[in-house]
Amino acid sequence: MLDQLSQHASRAAEFAHQAASGLSAMLCGLETNLIPEHGGICWRIKTPDAIAAKVRARPVNDFIGIRVLVRHSGILADALQRIAAWAPQYCLEEKLSQDKYATPARGGYRAFHVDYEFYHDNRWGLPKEVTVELQLTTWMQNLHSEISHRLLYKNTSATSSLIITDLEEMSTLLYETDAHLATKYASLFRAS
């Protein structure tokens, strides 16, 4: 599996660059809501070491990872609709969609995850084993994600229940603040 995925890394990077640019164009109606100073949309290709570690635990569903950040929760639904229209244009078939925003993961992680496989006949010549995971979240929840990723996801030792509780409380506070921000943001731009 490792060799098979690694041999497709350069074509996967070509795809990811083109797909991220196309996704940015699809989200252009939300332009004021993306966070360009933080990239808004970023991507990565899993390294051989990361592939080897993940294969031991479970199948690789995210050889190509794409992360989309929006300013607030008020535009998540619109962004999801635009992403659904974008995927077929890039030869992607949805395999799994998870709403971890409304139903957060352990530690309070909130994002929408959509896993894709490539169509058999795609212009990059990538096999379906070269999978894509798109994550959509807000700027505030991304802050939480960076912390929880370090303390929970990448941490190989046992994590204390106090840390998990603190992360979940932080996520709830950010979630509530995000909802208030969405309302205020809409109000401000309607008034201008």
C-alpha positions as CSV (number, residue, x, y, z in Angstrom):
1,M,0.0,0.0,0.0
2,L,2.8,2.4,1.0
3,D,4.6,2.0,-2.3
4,Q,1.5,2.2,-4.4
5,L,0.4,5.5,-2.8
6,S,3.9,7.0,-2.8
7,Q,4.3,6.4,-6.5
8,H,1.3,8.6,-7.2
9,A,2.5,11.6,-5.0
10,S,3.5,14.0,-7.8
11,R,0.2,13.4,-9.7
12,A,-1.7,13.7,-6.4
13,A,0.0,17.1,-5.7
14,E,-0.9,18.3,-9.2
15,F,-4.5,17.3,-8.6
16,A,-4.6,18.9,-5.2
17,H,-3.2,22.2,-6.5
18,Q,-5.8,22.3,-9.4
19,A,-8.6,21.1,-7.2
20,A,-7.9,23.7,-4.4
21,S,-7.8,26.5,-7.1
22,G,-11.1,25.2,-8.5
23,L,-12.6,25.0,-5.1
24,S,-11.6,28.6,-4.4
25,A,-13.4,29.7,-7.5
26,M,-16.5,27.7,-6.6
27,L,-16.5,29.5,-3.2
28,C,-15.9,32.9,-4.7
29,G,-19.5,34.0,-3.8
30,L,-18.4,33.5,-0.2
31,E,-15.2,35.4,-0.9
32,T,-15.7,37.8,2.0
33,N,-16.2,34.8,4.3
34,L,-13.1,32.8,3.5
35,I,-10.0,33.7,5.4
36,P,-7.4,34.5,2.8
37,E,-4.8,35.7,5.3
38,H,-4.7,32.1,6.6
39,G,-5.0,30.5,3.3
40,G,-8.8,29.7,3.5
41,I,-8.0,26.5,1.5
42,C,-4.9,24.4,2.0
43,W,-3.9,20.9,1.0
44,R,-1.3,18.3,1.7
45,I,-0.2,14.9,0.5
46,K,0.4,12.3,3.2
47,T,4.1,11.5,3.7
48,P,5.4,7.9,3.5
49,D,5.9,7.9,7.3
50,A,2.3,9.2,7.9
51,I,0.9,6.6,5.5
52,A,2.9,3.8,7.2
53,A,1.6,4.9,10.7
54,K,-2.0,5.2,9.5
55,V,-2.1,1.9,7.6
56,R,-1.3,0.1,10.8
57,A,-4.3,1.6,12.5
58,R,-6.9,1.8,9.7
59,P,-7.3,2.2,5.9
60,V,-5.9,5.5,4.5
61,N,-8.9,7.7,3.6
62,D,-6.9,10.9,3.3
63,F,-3.8,10.5,1.1
64,I,-4.8,13.9,-0.2
65,G,-6.1,16.2,2.5
66,I,-7.9,19.5,1.7
67,R,-9.0,21.8,4.5
68,V,-11.4,24.7,4.0
69,L,-11.8,27.4,6.6
70,V,-14.7,29.9,6.6
71,R,-15.1,32.9,8.9
72,H,-18.2,31.7,10.8
73,S,-20.7,28.9,11.1
74,G,-23.4,30.9,9.2
75,I,-22.0,30.0,5.9
76,L,-21.2,26.3,6.4
77,A,-24.3,25.0,4.7
78,D,-23.7,27.2,1.6
79,A,-20.1,26.1,1.5
80,L,-21.1,22.4,1.7
81,Q,-23.5,22.9,-1.2
82,R,-20.8,24.5,-3.3
83,I,-18.3,21.7,-2.4
84,A,-20.9,19.1,-3.5
85,A,-21.0,20.8,-6.9
86,W,-17.2,21.1,-7.1
87,A,-16.4,17.4,-6.4
88,P,-17.7,15.9,-9.7
89,Q,-15.8,18.5,-11.7
90,Y,-12.6,17.0,-10.2
91,C,-13.6,13.4,-10.9
92,L,-14.4,12.8,-7.2
93,E,-17.1,10.4,-6.0
94,E,-18.3,10.9,-2.4
95,K,-17.8,7.8,-0.3
96,L,-18.5,9.1,3.2
97,S,-19.8,12.3,4.8
98,Q,-19.6,13.0,8.5
99,D,-21.0,15.9,10.4
100,K,-18.6,16.3,13.2
101,Y,-19.7,19.9,13.6
102,A,-23.1,19.3,15.1
103,T,-21.9,16.1,16.7
104,P,-18.3,16.7,17.7
105,A,-15.7,14.0,18.1
106,R,-13.9,13.1,21.4
107,G,-12.3,16.3,22.8
108,G,-14.9,18.5,21.0
109,Y,-13.4,18.5,17.5
110,R,-15.9,20.0,15.1
111,A,-15.7,19.9,11.3
112,F,-17.5,18.4,8.3
113,H,-15.5,15.6,6.7
114,V,-16.2,14.3,3.2
115,D,-14.2,11.3,1.9
116,Y,-13.8,10.8,-1.9
117,E,-12.5,8.3,-4.3
118,F,-11.5,9.2,-7.9
119,Y,-13.6,8.1,-10.8
120,H,-12.0,5.2,-12.6
121,D,-11.2,7.4,-15.7
122,N,-9.8,10.7,-14.4
123,R,-7.4,13.1,-16.0
124,W,-4.7,12.6,-13.4
125,G,-4.6,8.9,-13.9
126,L,-5.0,8.4,-10.1
127,P,-6.4,5.1,-8.9
128,K,-9.3,5.0,-6.4
129,E,-6.8,4.0,-3.6
130,V,-5.5,7.6,-3.8
131,T,-8.2,8.9,-1.6
132,V,-9.2,12.5,-0.8
133,E,-10.6,13.8,2.5
134,L,-12.0,17.3,2.6
135,Q,-12.5,19.0,5.9
136,L,-14.7,22.1,6.3
137,T,-14.7,24.1,9.5
138,T,-14.7,27.7,10.8
139,W,-11.7,29.8,11.8
140,M,-12.6,29.5,15.5
141,Q,-13.0,25.7,15.4
142,N,-9.7,25.4,13.5
143,L,-8.0,27.0,16.5
144,H,-9.5,24.2,18.6
145,S,-8.5,21.6,16.0
146,E,-4.9,22.6,16.1
147,I,-4.8,22.2,19.9
148,S,-6.8,18.9,20.0
149,H,-4.8,17.5,17.1
150,R,-1.6,17.9,19.1
151,L,-3.1,16.8,22.5
152,L,-5.4,13.9,21.3
153,Y,-4.9,12.8,17.7
154,K,-1.1,12.8,17.6
155,N,-0.5,12.1,21.3
156,T,0.6,8.5,21.7
157,S,0.3,8.4,25.5
158,A,-3.0,8.3,27.4
159,T,-4.7,11.7,27.6
160,S,-6.2,12.7,30.9
161,S,-9.9,13.1,31.2
162,L,-9.3,16.6,32.5
163,I,-7.6,17.6,29.2
164,I,-10.5,16.0,27.2
165,T,-13.1,17.9,29.4
166,D,-11.2,21.1,28.9
167,L,-11.0,20.6,25.1
168,E,-14.8,19.8,25.0
169,E,-15.6,22.9,27.0
170,M,-13.4,25.0,24.8
171,S,-15.1,23.6,21.7
172,T,-18.6,24.5,23.2
173,L,-17.5,28.0,24.0
174,L,-16.1,28.5,20.5
175,Y,-19.2,26.9,18.9
176,E,-21.5,29.4,20.8
177,T,-19.3,32.4,20.0
178,D,-19.2,31.3,16.4
179,A,-23.0,31.3,16.2
180,H,-23.1,34.8,17.8
181,L,-20.4,35.9,15.3
182,A,-22.4,34.6,12.3
183,T,-25.5,36.7,13.5
184,K,-23.4,39.8,14.1
185,Y,-21.5,39.4,10.8
186,A,-24.7,39.2,8.8
187,S,-26.2,42.2,10.7
188,L,-23.1,44.3,10.1
189,F,-23.0,43.6,6.3
190,R,-26.8,44.1,5.9
191,A,-26.4,47.5,7.5
192,S,-23.6,48.6,5.3
